[in-house]
């Protein structure tokens, strides 16, 4: 009873915050509501016993993605009125897609039972252990390939943003290390009463 | 326990990536030579030991041959592409060794995609491939059009990846497995999921209702990247589409079969009608490639009564012709920079004989005019599809190639009989010249010595 009650509580919160994400006038408010929506879906994941996925969602989406998003939104100067003007044009299309997906979900939940046996998953071990069991054995190749995708993303981000400007003065460590005292310092013997002659 | 023996080609490319990544920091010019040699070694390994890698797996001999042949073609194609890419990049002031890395990543993704037996690995391979394609489209960061092409490609590609993931999750919900061989008795949910997967794959190969990105991306990105989009990744995605069609036995499922046929017909027609009004050569080639994708889908559908060789033969000829056309285009420059318009090709004969004759050979081959290899490619596909009973699609295909001949021939006429409007500079790129002349010879001499190419395709499927 407690589980069912809390599920409906968090689900209702989730839907409400999602609506606020779309209809807030201020983009900063939208992003903050998005954070709240992520938090609520974290709770939903934890409720069904997928605590690893839930915590990862909290760390990655709230900790990194949403905060970056917030920075971007704060830095950009977006005209709110133009955004709202465009929304009306797409409402019928959005309703069509939403209707299709809603019909699919209803069809899946009412008429079909999945072959994935969730009960055996949940009862035997906890979620973190289960993921740890298959991540390095059954899905080893996929795991390593995801690492390669991340390497590519890193290289790509550097290539697209790095601009080489020859005018910028940089530290040249080689030439710094290879200089000797003779290049930099001149020893002069000064005779008393004469001073240094300018060559 | 995972059998690592079957991943040797992928591991080889990964080693090449890491080598280039470290070595490129110190010596930027050598990375092209290193990778060309690396892919040459990979080709030799695949030709000699390719089949041994997969012997311990429980794949059928036909599938193993498919893997090995397509990997050989991909690595030969990468040798040609890497050698070709140096000069155009230097001309545009774009030469950085990261570009070679992107090629390697895309080829690695294609290899993974081709030999993946489950949808999860296929998804990661497809992502690896398309992520590097987005980067190659936006590689010219100082050019606004290139940036626009990159962003357009990226946002639309992300949308199609979303479709792919949604479809895969529906298949997983229904069957409890990612593996293709576990998918044998379909329910409605699997069919919907599979159709979403197919939509995403159609997007990647730019088949017709999902082709909107193609002309813009082709036009905006640097020409050398356009060559890459049109050739090797598209080849890999088509092979995967072929495997999905074959292993999941889509011809037995009525609804998905209709999707295939509709997409094929629309591709054939859109590719032709879109191309007629184009003035920019890269947009024209984009629409022409959409038309050819229609032919390839027809080849995929009608595999039952012919060998896989039909499709493979068409793909090889298409790759050779695309490489040839782009090698000619990359060798030409106007005074202002890269040349873009079709009308600038006018009077090419007076500038350079070898280029205009090669262009004539390639365009005749694309149009399917008899002595050239393109005719035989189209002929094999059409005869297979007629044997298989796709009469309506075959008629559409023939009509579309008649209309296509109109704009190919217009270009050739302008090239040979019109006065040139603008002075074309010869880039004098030796490697490019060798490539387009030898590819032109392959296309022409196929009529007289068909044995090598036919045997190559036939032996590997026996």
Boltz contact constraints between the chains, C-beta under 6 A:
constraints:
  - contact:
      token1: [A, 114]
      token2: [B, 173]
      max_distance: 6.0
  - contact:
      token1: [A, 115]
      token2: [B, 175]
      max_distance: 6.0
  - contact:
      token1: [A, 115]
      token2: [B, 176]
      max_distance: 6.0
  - contact:
      token1: [A, 116]
      token2: [B, 176]
      max_distance: 6.0
  - contact:
      token1: [A, 140]
      token2: [B, 2]
      max_distance: 6.0
  - contact:
      token1: [A, 142]
      token2: [B, 120]
      max_distance: 6.0
  - contact:
      token1: [A, 142]
      token2: [B, 121]
      max_distance: 6.0
  - contact:
      token1: [A, 142]
      token2: [B, 124]
      max_distance: 6.0
  - contact:
      token1: [A, 145]
      token2: [B, 124]
      max_distance: 6.0
  - contact:
      token1: [A, 149]
      token2: [B, 127]
      max_distance: 6.0
  - contact:
      token1: [A, 149]
      token2: [B, 128]
      max_distance: 6.0
  - contact:
      token1: [A, 152]
      token2: [B, 105]
      max_distance: 6.0
  - contact:
      token1: [A, 152]
      token2: [B, 131]
      max_distance: 6.0
  - contact:
      token1: [A, 156]
      token2: [B, 135]
      max_distance: 6.0
  - contact:
      token1: [A, 159]
      token2: [B, 98]
      max_distance: 6.0
